[in-house]
């Protein structure tokens, strides 16, 4: 049987506008421009091997995890995303606030962590639930099999939604460096002043993203402006 981990993946991400200073900063840190699909030179305080995990994704904040699916499901997935976003009120306050630097996984993963507004949290929950039927495999399957994510509520989420994360424990974040292997204090002293101007962000679009089978880098398949226009919602 074909390993589903070698297959097509989809996700829903917040990707800042191409002309925003924050997007340029994040892309430079990762050494990859997701929108332009091109490599960028890393800043002098980062090594290439410190971005082996984060770099291929490009600069993004996850709304729905990067699940595996069949390529022929992609049109239906796009339609489901559109249907979910059409449920949001025209004046929905889709916002990220409280941005700050956090180090996870023994300081190998560095993120700018945010809090989601109630409307953005509602969009996350709706999308996660409505896209679950299209999932053929989860990036968390191997971790669960190895004994991680063993709390009953995490197991219930895996059965229903194919992810142990999110919902009332949603931690919206932009990954900035992964896997870091240097001095934590030195990296924090670099990242905090760089990201400080971007502690609050308004979410104006959501992107349906794709990693084709056999490829390592992600790309944007379709982007949805928020709120949807009447023609987009139909």
MIDOSE-1310 file (N, C-alpha, C; in nm, 2 decimals, decimal comma, always signed):
residues 234
xxxx	+0,08/-0,12/+0,00/+0,00/+0,00/+0,00/+0,09/+0,12/+0,00; +0,05/+0,23/-0,08/+0,12/+0,35/-0,08/+0,12/+0,42/+0,05; +0,23/+0,47/+0,09/+0,24/+0,55/+0,22/+0,17/+0,68/+0,20; +0,06/+0,71/+0,28/-0,01/+0,83/+0,26/+0,07/+0,95/+0,29
xxxx	+0,18/+0,94/+0,37/+0,27/+1,05/+0,40/+0,34/+1,10/+0,27; +0,34/+1,02/+0,17/+0,41/+1,07/+0,04/+0,31/+1,14/-0,05; +0,19/+1,16/+0,00/+0,08/+1,21/-0,09/+0,06/+1,36/-0,08; -0,04/+1,40/-0,14/-0,08/+1,54/-0,15/-0,13/+1,59/-0,01
xxxx	-0,10/+1,72/+0,02/-0,14/+1,77/+0,15/-0,21/+1,91/+0,12; -0,30/+1,94/+0,21/-0,37/+2,07/+0,20/-0,37/+2,14/+0,34; -0,39/+2,27/+0,34/-0,40/+2,34/+0,47/-0,46/+2,47/+0,44; -0,51/+2,54/+0,55/-0,56/+2,67/+0,54/-0,47/+2,76/+0,63
xxxx	-0,42/+2,86/+0,57/-0,32/+2,94/+0,63/-0,36/+3,09/+0,62; -0,31/+3,17/+0,72/-0,30/+3,31/+0,71/-0,17/+3,34/+0,65; -0,16/+3,41/+0,53/-0,04/+3,45/+0,47/-0,05/+3,60/+0,45; +0,04/+3,68/+0,52/+0,03/+3,82/+0,51/+0,04/+3,87/+0,37
xxxx	+0,00/+3,99/+0,34/+0,01/+4,04/+0,20/+0,15/+4,05/+0,15; +0,17/+4,03/+0,02/+0,31/+4,02/-0,03/+0,38/+4,16/-0,01; +0,31/+4,27/-0,01/+0,37/+4,40/+0,00/+0,39/+4,44/+0,15; +0,35/+4,36/+0,24/+0,36/+4,40/+0,38/+0,51/+4,38/+0,44
xxxx	+0,55/+4,47/+0,52/+0,68/+4,46/+0,58/+0,69/+4,33/+0,67; +0,58/+4,29/+0,73/+0,58/+4,17/+0,81/+0,61/+4,05/+0,73; +0,54/+4,04/+0,61/+0,56/+3,92/+0,52/+0,70/+3,92/+0,47; +0,76/+4,03/+0,44/+0,90/+4,04/+0,39/+0,99/+3,99/+0,50
xxxx	+0,97/+4,03/+0,62/+1,05/+3,99/+0,74/+1,04/+3,84/+0,76; +0,92/+3,79/+0,76/+0,91/+3,64/+0,79/+0,97/+3,56/+0,68; +0,95/+3,60/+0,55/+1,01/+3,53/+0,44/+1,16/+3,53/+0,44; +1,22/+3,64/+0,48/+1,36/+3,65/+0,49/+1,42/+3,56/+0,60
xxxx	+1,35/+3,56/+0,71/+1,39/+3,47/+0,82/+1,39/+3,32/+0,78; +1,29/+3,29/+0,70/+1,27/+3,15/+0,66/+1,36/+3,11/+0,53; +1,40/+3,22/+0,46/+1,48/+3,19/+0,34/+1,40/+3,14/+0,23; +1,26/+3,17/+0,23/+1,18/+3,13/+0,12/+1,05/+3,22/+0,11
xxxx	+1,02/+3,26/-0,01/+0,90/+3,34/-0,04/+0,79/+3,25/-0,08; +0,69/+3,22/+0,00/+0,58/+3,13/-0,03/+0,50/+3,18/-0,15; +0,48/+3,31/-0,16/+0,40/+3,37/-0,27/+0,47/+3,37/-0,40; +0,59/+3,40/-0,40/+0,67/+3,41/-0,52/+0,74/+3,28/-0,56
xxxx	+0,73/+3,18/-0,46/+0,79/+3,05/-0,48/+0,94/+3,06/-0,52; +1,01/+3,13/-0,44/+1,16/+3,15/-0,47/+1,23/+3,15/-0,34; +1,36/+3,11/-0,35/+1,45/+3,11/-0,23/+1,50/+3,26/-0,20; +1,52/+3,28/-0,08/+1,58/+3,41/-0,04/+1,70/+3,39/+0,05
xxxx	+1,79/+3,48/+0,05/+1,91/+3,47/+0,14/+1,87/+3,48/+0,28; +1,93/+3,40/+0,37/+1,90/+3,41/+0,51/+1,98/+3,52/+0,57; +1,92/+3,58/+0,68/+2,00/+3,68/+0,76/+2,13/+3,61/+0,81; +2,22/+3,70/+0,85/+2,36/+3,64/+0,88/+2,36/+3,57/+1,02
xxxx	+2,25/+3,59/+1,10/+2,25/+3,52/+1,23/+2,18/+3,38/+1,22; +2,14/+3,34/+1,10/+2,07/+3,21/+1,09/+2,15/+3,12/+0,99; +2,16/+2,99/+1,03/+2,22/+2,89/+0,94/+2,11/+2,82/+0,86; +2,14/+2,77/+0,74/+2,04/+2,70/+0,66/+1,98/+2,58/+0,73
xxxx	+2,06/+2,51/+0,81/+2,01/+2,39/+0,87/+1,91/+2,42/+0,98; +1,91/+2,55/+1,03/+1,82/+2,59/+1,13/+1,68/+2,62/+1,08; +1,66/+2,61/+0,94/+1,53/+2,63/+0,88/+1,49/+2,51/+0,80; +1,55/+2,40/+0,82/+1,51/+2,28/+0,74/+1,37/+2,24/+0,76
xxxx	+1,31/+2,26/+0,88/+1,17/+2,22/+0,90/+1,08/+2,33/+0,86; +1,10/+2,45/+0,90/+1,01/+2,56/+0,88/+1,02/+2,62/+0,74; +1,13/+2,62/+0,68/+1,15/+2,68/+0,55/+1,06/+2,64/+0,44; +1,04/+2,51/+0,42/+0,96/+2,46/+0,31/+0,81/+2,51/+0,31
xxxx	+0,76/+2,55/+0,43/+0,62/+2,59/+0,44/+0,61/+2,74/+0,40; +0,71/+2,82/+0,41/+0,69/+2,96/+0,39/+0,63/+3,03/+0,51; +0,62/+3,16/+0,50/+0,57/+3,23/+0,62/+0,42/+3,23/+0,63; +0,37/+3,17/+0,73/+0,22/+3,15/+0,75/+0,19/+3,13/+0,89
xxxx	+0,06/+3,14/+0,92/+0,00/+3,10/+1,04/-0,11/+3,00/+1,01; -0,11/+2,89/+1,08/-0,20/+2,78/+1,05/-0,34/+2,80/+1,11; -0,44/+2,79/+1,03/-0,58/+2,78/+1,07/-0,63/+2,64/+1,07; -0,60/+2,57/+0,96/-0,62/+2,42/+0,95/-0,49/+2,35/+0,92
xxxx	-0,46/+2,25/+0,99/-0,34/+2,17/+0,97/-0,31/+2,12/+0,83; -0,19/+2,09/+0,80/-0,15/+2,04/+0,67/-0,18/+1,89/+0,66; -0,31/+1,86/+0,63/-0,35/+1,72/+0,62/-0,33/+1,66/+0,48; -0,33/+1,53/+0,48/-0,32/+1,45/+0,35/-0,45/+1,43/+0,29
xxxx	-0,46/+1,43/+0,16/-0,58/+1,41/+0,09/-0,56/+1,35/-0,05; -0,66/+1,32/-0,12/-0,65/+1,28/-0,26/-0,66/+1,41/-0,35; -0,57/+1,42/-0,45/-0,57/+1,53/-0,54/-0,71/+1,56/-0,60; -0,79/+1,46/-0,63/-0,92/+1,49/-0,69/-1,02/+1,55/-0,59
xxxx	-0,98/+1,56/-0,46/-1,07/+1,62/-0,37/-1,05/+1,77/-0,36; -0,94/+1,82/-0,42/-0,91/+1,96/-0,40/-1,02/+2,06/-0,44; -1,09/+2,04/-0,56/-1,20/+2,13/-0,59/-1,31/+2,13/-0,48; -1,34/+2,02/-0,42/-1,44/+2,01/-0,32/-1,39/+2,08/-0,19
xxxx	-1,26/+2,06/-0,16/-1,21/+2,13/-0,05/-1,22/+2,28/-0,06; -1,18/+2,33/-0,18/-1,19/+2,48/-0,20/-1,34/+2,52/-0,19; -1,43/+2,44/-0,24/-1,57/+2,48/-0,22/-1,62/+2,48/-0,08; -1,57/+2,39/+0,00/-1,60/+2,38/+0,14/-1,54/+2,50/+0,22
xxxx	-1,42/+2,54/+0,18/-1,36/+2,66/+0,25/-1,45/+2,78/+0,22; -1,49/+2,79/+0,09/-1,57/+2,91/+0,05/-1,70/+2,91/+0,12; -1,76/+2,79/+0,14/-1,89/+2,78/+0,21/-1,88/+2,82/+0,36; -1,77/+2,78/+0,42/-1,74/+2,82/+0,56/-1,72/+2,97/+0,57
xxxx	-1,64/+3,03/+0,49/-1,62/+3,17/+0,50/-1,74/+3,25/+0,47; -1,83/+3,20/+0,39/-1,95/+3,27/+0,36/-2,04/+3,28/+0,48; -2,02/+3,20/+0,58/-2,10/+3,20/+0,70/-2,06/+3,32/+0,80; -1,94/+3,38/+0,77/-1,89/+3,49/+0,86/-1,97/+3,62/+0,83
xxxx	-2,01/+3,69/+0,93/-2,08/+3,82/+0,91/-1,99/+3,92/+0,84; -2,04/+4,01/+0,76/-1,96/+4,10/+0,69/-1,87/+4,19/+0,77; -1,91/+4,21/+0,90/-1,83/+4,29/+0,99/-1,75/+4,21/+1,09; -1,73/+4,08/+1,06/-1,66/+3,99/+1,15/-1,52/+4,05/+1,18
xxxx	-1,48/+4,05/+1,31/-1,35/+4,11/+1,35/-1,25/+4,00/+1,35; -1,18/+3,98/+1,24/-1,08/+3,87/+1,22/-0,95/+3,93/+1,25; -0,90/+3,91/+1,37/-0,78/+3,98/+1,42/-0,69/+3,89/+1,50; -0,56/+3,92/+1,50/-0,46/+3,85/+1,58/-0,40/+3,96/+1,67
xxxx	-0,39/+3,94/+1,80/-0,33/+4,04/+1,89/-0,24/+3,97/+1,99; -0,17/+4,06/+2,06/-0,08/+4,01/+2,17/+0,04/+3,94/+2,12; +0,09/+3,97/+2,00/+0,21/+3,90/+1,94/+0,33/+3,91/+2,03; +0,39/+3,79/+2,05/+0,52/+3,79/+2,13/+0,60/+3,66/+2,10
xxxx	+0,72/+3,67/+2,13/+0,81/+3,55/+2,09/+0,80/+3,45/+2,20; +0,79/+3,32/+2,15/+0,80/+3,20/+2,24/+0,89/+3,10/+2,18; +0,96/+3,03/+2,27/+1,05/+2,92/+2,23/+0,98/+2,79/+2,28; +0,97/+2,69/+2,18/+0,90/+2,56/+2,21/+1,00/+2,45/+2,18
xxxx	+0,96/+2,33/+2,23/+1,04/+2,21/+2,20/+1,19/+2,22/+2,24; +1,21/+2,26/+2,36/+1,34/+2,28/+2,42/+1,42/+2,38/+2,34; +1,35/+2,49/+2,30/+1,41/+2,60/+2,23/+1,46/+2,57/+2,09; +1,41/+2,47/+2,03/+1,44/+2,44/+1,89/+1,34/+2,50/+1,79
xxxx	+1,22/+2,53/+1,84/+1,12/+2,59/+1,76/+1,09/+2,73/+1,82; +1,10/+2,84/+1,73/+1,08/+2,97/+1,77/+0,96/+3,03/+1,69; +0,87/+3,09/+1,77/+0,74/+3,14/+1,70/+0,71/+3,28/+1,75; +0,63/+3,35/+1,67/+0,56/+3,46/+1,72/+0,42/+3,42/+1,75
xxxx	+0,38/+3,42/+1,88/+0,25/+3,36/+1,92/+0,15/+3,48/+1,94; +0,03/+3,45/+1,90/-0,08/+3,55/+1,90/-0,20/+3,49/+1,98; -0,30/+3,58/+2,00/-0,43/+3,54/+2,04/-0,53/+3,57/+1,93; -0,62/+3,48/+1,90/-0,72/+3,50/+1,80/-0,84/+3,57/+1,85
xxxx	-0,90/+3,66/+1,77/-1,02/+3,72/+1,81/-1,13/+3,61/+1,81; -1,25/+3,63/+1,87/-1,36/+3,53/+1,87/-1,40/+3,50/+1,73; -1,41/+3,59/+1,64/-1,45/+3,56/+1,50/-1,35/+3,47/+1,43; -1,22/+3,50/+1,45/-1,12/+3,41/+1,39/-1,11/+3,27/+1,45
xxxx	-1,14/+3,26/+1,58/-1,14/+3,13/+1,65/-1,26/+3,06/+1,59; -1,38/+3,13/+1,57/-1,49/+3,06/+1,51/-1,47/+3,01/+1,37; -1,39/+3,09/+1,29/-1,36/+3,04/+1,16/-1,27/+2,92/+1,16; -1,17/+2,92/+1,26/-1,08/+2,80/+1,27/-1,16/+2,68/+1,31
xxxx	-1,26/+2,69/+1,40/-1,33/+2,57/+1,44/-1,42/+2,52/+1,33; -1,49/+2,61/+1,26/-1,58/+2,58/+1,15/-1,50/+2,51/+1,04; -1,39/+2,57/+1,00/-1,31/+2,51/+0,89/-1,25/+2,37/+0,93; -1,20/+2,36/+1,05/-1,14/+2,24/+1,09/-1,25/+2,12/+1,09
xxxx	-1,37/+2,15/+1,13/-1,47/+2,05/+1,14/-1,52/+2,02/+1,00; -1,54/+2,12/+0,91/-1,60/+2,09/+0,78/-1,50/+2,03/+0,68; -1,37/+2,05/+0,71/-1,27/+1,99/+0,62/-1,22/+1,85/+0,66; -1,26/+1,81/+0,78/-1,22/+1,68/+0,83/-1,26/+1,56/+0,74
xxxx	-1,37/+1,56/+0,68/-1,41/+1,45/+0,59/-1,32/+1,43/+0,47; -1,24/+1,53/+0,43/-1,15/+1,52/+0,32/-1,02/+1,46/+0,35; -0,99/+1,44/+0,48/-0,86/+1,40/+0,53/-0,84/+1,25/+0,51; -0,73/+1,21/+0,44/-0,70/+1,07/+0,42/-0,59/+1,02/+0,52
xxxx	-0,51/+1,11/+0,58/-0,42/+1,08/+0,68/-0,37/+1,21/+0,75; -0,32/+1,19/+0,87/-0,29/+1,31/+0,95/-0,14/+1,31/+0,98; -0,08/+1,43/+0,98/+0,06/+1,44/+1,01/+0,09/+1,40/+1,16; -0,01/+1,38/+1,24/+0,00/+1,34/+1,38/-0,01/+1,19/+1,40
xxxx	-0,04/+1,12/+1,29/-0,07/+0,97/+1,31/+0,05/+0,90/+1,37; +0,17/+0,93/+1,32/+0,29/+0,86/+1,37/+0,32/+0,89/+1,52; +0,30/+1,02/+1,55/+0,32/+1,06/+1,69/+0,22/+1,00/+1,79; +0,10/+0,99/+1,74/+0,00/+0,92/+1,83/+0,03/+0,77/+1,84
xxxx	+0,07/+0,71/+1,74/+0,11/+0,57/+1,74/+0,23/+0,54/+1,84; +0,32/+0,65/+1,85/+0,43/+0,64/+1,94/+0,40/+0,67/+2,08; +0,28/+0,71/+2,11/+0,23/+0,73/+2,25/+0,22/+0,88/+2,28; +0,24/+0,97/+2,19/+0,22/+1,11/+2,22/+0,07/+1,14/+2,20
xxxx	+0,03/+1,26/+2,26/-0,11/+1,30/+2,25/-0,20/+1,19/+2,31; -0,18/+1,16/+2,43/-0,25/+1,04/+2,49/-0,37/+1,08/+2,58; -0,39/+1,22/+2,60/-0,50/+1,26/+2,69/-0,63/+1,22/+2,62; -0,73/+1,18/+2,69/-0,86/+1,14/+2,63/-0,92/+1,25/+2,53
xxxx	-0,91/+1,38/+2,57/-0,96/+1,48/+2,48/-0,88/+1,49/+2,35; -0,75/+1,46/+2,36/-0,66/+1,46/+2,24/-0,70/+1,34/+2,15; -0,72/+1,22/+2,21/-0,76/+1,11/+2,14/-0,89/+1,13/+2,07; -0,99/+1,19/+2,14/-1,12/+1,22/+2,08/-1,11/+1,31/+1,96
xxxx	-1,02/+1,41/+1,97/-1,00/+1,50/+1,86/-0,94/+1,43/+1,74; -0,84/+1,34/+1,77/-0,78/+1,27/+1,66/-0,89/+1,18/+1,58; -0,98/+1,12/+1,66/-1,08/+1,04/+1,59/-1,18/+1,13/+1,51; -1,21/+1,24/+1,56/-1,31/+1,33/+1,49/-1,25/+1,42/+1,39
xxxx	-1,14/+1,48/+1,42/-1,08/+1,59/+1,35/-0,94/+1,57/+1,29; -0,88/+1,45/+1,33/-0,75/+1,41/+1,28/-0,63/+1,50/+1,33; -0,66/+1,58/+1,43/-0,55/+1,66/+1,50/-0,58/+1,66/+1,65; -0,48/+1,66/+1,73/-0,50/+1,67/+1,87/-0,50/+1,82/+1,92
xxxx	-0,47/+1,91/+1,82/-0,45/+2,05/+1,86/-0,57/+2,13/+1,81; -0,57/+2,26/+1,85/-0,67/+2,35/+1,81/-0,79/+2,36/+1,90; -0,91/+2,40/+1,84/-1,03/+2,43/+1,92/-1,00/+2,52/+2,04; -1,04/+2,48/+2,16/-1,02/+2,57/+2,28/-0,87/+2,57/+2,32
xxxx	-0,78/+2,50/+2,26/-0,64/+2,51/+2,29/-0,56/+2,56/+2,17; -0,63/+2,63/+2,08/-0,57/+2,68/+1,96/-0,46/+2,78/+2,00; -0,34/+2,77/+1,94/-0,23/+2,86/+1,97/-0,18/+2,92/+1,83; -0,25/+3,02/+1,78/-0,21/+3,07/+1,65/-0,07/+3,13/+1,66
xxxx	+0,01/+3,10/+1,56/+0,15/+3,15/+1,56/+0,21/+3,14/+1,42; +0,31/+3,23/+1,40/+0,40/+3,22/+1,29/+0,53/+3,16/+1,33; +0,56/+3,04/+1,27/+0,69/+2,98/+1,30/+0,80/+3,06/+1,23; +0,90/+3,10/+1,31/+1,01/+3,19/+1,26/+1,14/+3,11/+1,24
xxxx	+1,17/+3,01/+1,32/+1,29/+2,93/+1,31/+1,27/+2,79/+1,36; +1,31/+2,69/+1,28/+1,29/+2,55/+1,32/+1,37/+2,46/+1,23; +1,46/+2,38/+1,28/+1,50/+2,35/+1,42/+1,62/+2,43/+1,46; +1,61/+2,52/+1,56/+1,72/+2,60/+1,60/+1,82/+2,52/+1,68
xxxx	+1,95/+2,54/+1,66/+2,06/+2,47/+1,73/+2,16/+2,56/+1,79; +2,13/+2,69/+1,81/+2,23/+2,78/+1,86/+2,19/+2,83/+2,00; +2,24/+2,95/+2,04/+2,22/+3,00/+2,17/+2,08/+3,07/+2,18; +1,99/+3,02/+2,27/+1,86/+3,08/+2,28/+1,86/+3,23/+2,31
xxxx	+1,94/+3,27/+2,40/+1,94/+3,42/+2,43/+1,98/+3,50/+2,31; +2,07/+3,45/+2,24/+2,12/+3,53/+2,12/+2,00/+3,54/+2,02; +1,93/+3,43/+2,00/+1,82/+3,44/+1,90/+1,71/+3,53/+1,95; +1,67/+3,51/+2,07/+1,57/+3,60/+2,13/+1,60/+3,75/+2,11
xxxx	+1,73/+3,78/+2,14/+1,77/+3,92/+2,13/+1,76/+3,97/+1,98; +1,76/+3,88/+1,89/+1,74/+3,92/+1,75/+1,59/+3,93/+1,71; +1,52/+3,83/+1,75/+1,38/+3,82/+1,70/+1,29/+3,92/+1,77; +1,31/+3,95/+1,90/+1,21/+4,03/+1,97/+1,21/+4,17/+1,91
xxxx	+1,32/+4,24/+1,88/+1,31/+4,37/+1,82/+1,25/+4,37/+1,68; +1,29/+4,26/+1,60/+1,24/+4,25/+1,47/+1,09/+4,24/+1,46; +1,03/+4,16/+1,55/+0,89/+4,14/+1,54/+0,80/+4,23/+1,63; +0,86/+4,31/+1,71/+0,78/+4,39/+1,80/+0,68/+4,49/+1,73
xxxx	+0,71/+4,54/+1,61/+0,62/+4,63/+1,55/+0,49/+4,55/+1,50; +0,49/+4,42/+1,50/+0,38/+4,34/+1,44/+0,31/+4,26/+1,54; +0,27/+4,33/+1,65/+0,20/+4,26/+1,76/+0,06/+4,24/+1,74; +0,00/+4,32/+1,65/-0,14/+4,31/+1,61/-0,16/+4,30/+1,46
xxxx	-0,24/+4,21/+1,41/-0,26/+4,20/+1,27/-0,41/+4,17/+1,24; -0,46/+4,24/+1,13/-0,59/+4,21/+1,09/-0,58/+4,11/+0,97; -0,67/+4,01/+0,98/-0,67/+3,90/+0,88/-0,76/+3,94/+0,77; -0,70/+3,97/+0,65/-0,78/+4,02/+0,54/-0,80/+3,91/+0,43
xxxx	-0,72/+3,80/+0,44/-0,74/+3,69/+0,35/-0,71/+3,56/+0,42; -0,76/+3,45/+0,37/-0,72/+3,32/+0,41/-0,68/+3,24/+0,28; -0,57/+3,16/+0,29/-0,52/+3,09/+0,17/-0,53/+2,94/+0,19; -0,59/+2,88/+0,09/-0,59/+2,73/+0,08/-0,46/+2,70/+0,01
xxxx	-0,38/+2,62/+0,09/-0,24/+2,59/+0,04/-0,23/+2,44/+0,01; -0,13/+2,41/-0,07/-0,11/+2,28/-0,12/+0,04/+2,24/-0,12; +0,06/+2,12/-0,08/+0,20/+2,06/-0,11/+0,17/+1,94/-0,20; +0,21/+1,95/-0,32/+0,18/+1,84/-0,42/+0,27/+1,71/-0,38
xxxx	+0,22/+1,60/-0,41/+0,29/+1,47/-0,38/+0,43/+1,48/-0,45; +0,53/+1,43/-0,37/+0,66/+1,43/-0,42/+0,74/+1,56/-0,42; +0,67/+1,67/-0,37/+0,74/+1,79/-0,36/+0,76/+1,83/-0,21; +0,85/+1,92/-0,18/+0,88/+1,95/-0,04/+0,83/+2,09/+0,00
xxxx	+0,80/+2,17/-0,10/+0,76/+2,31/-0,06/+0,61/+2,33/-0,09; +0,55/+2,41/-0,01/+0,41/+2,45/-0,02/+0,39/+2,56/-0,11; +0,26/+2,57/-0,16/+0,23/+2,68/-0,25/+0,08/+2,72/-0,22; +0,04/+2,84/-0,27/-0,10/+2,88/-0,25/-0,18/+2,83/-0,37
xxxx	-0,28/+2,76/-0,34/-0,37/+2,71/-0,44/-0,48/+2,81/-0,47; -0,54/+2,87/-0,37/-0,65/+2,97/-0,39/-0,65/+3,06/-0,26; -0,68/+3,19/-0,28/-0,68/+3,28/-0,17/-0,82/+3,35/-0,17; -0,87/+3,36/-0,05/-1,01/+3,41/-0,03/-1,00/+3,55/+0,05
xxxx	-1,05/+3,65/-0,01/-1,06/+3,78/+0,06/-1,17/+3,78/+0,16; -1,15/+3,85/+0,27/-1,25/+3,85/+0,38/-1,30/+3,99/+0,40; -1,43/+4,02/+0,41/-1,53/+3,91/+0,39/-1,55/+3,88/+0,25; -1,61/+3,76/+0,22/-1,63/+3,72/+0,08/-1,73/+3,82/+0,02
xxxx	-1,71/+3,84/-0,11/-1,82/+3,92/-0,18/-1,93/+3,82/-0,21; -2,04/+3,88/-0,26/-2,16/+3,79/-0,29/-2,13/+3,70/-0,40; -2,05/+3,74/-0,50/-2,02/+3,65/-0,61/-1,93/+3,53/-0,56; -1,83/+3,56/-0,47/-1,74/+3,46/-0,42/-1,82/+3,36/-0,33
xx	-1,92/+3,41/-0,26/-1,99/+3,32/-0,17/-2,08/+3,22/-0,24; -2,12/+3,26/-0,36/-2,21/+3,17/-0,44/-2,15/+3,04/-0,48
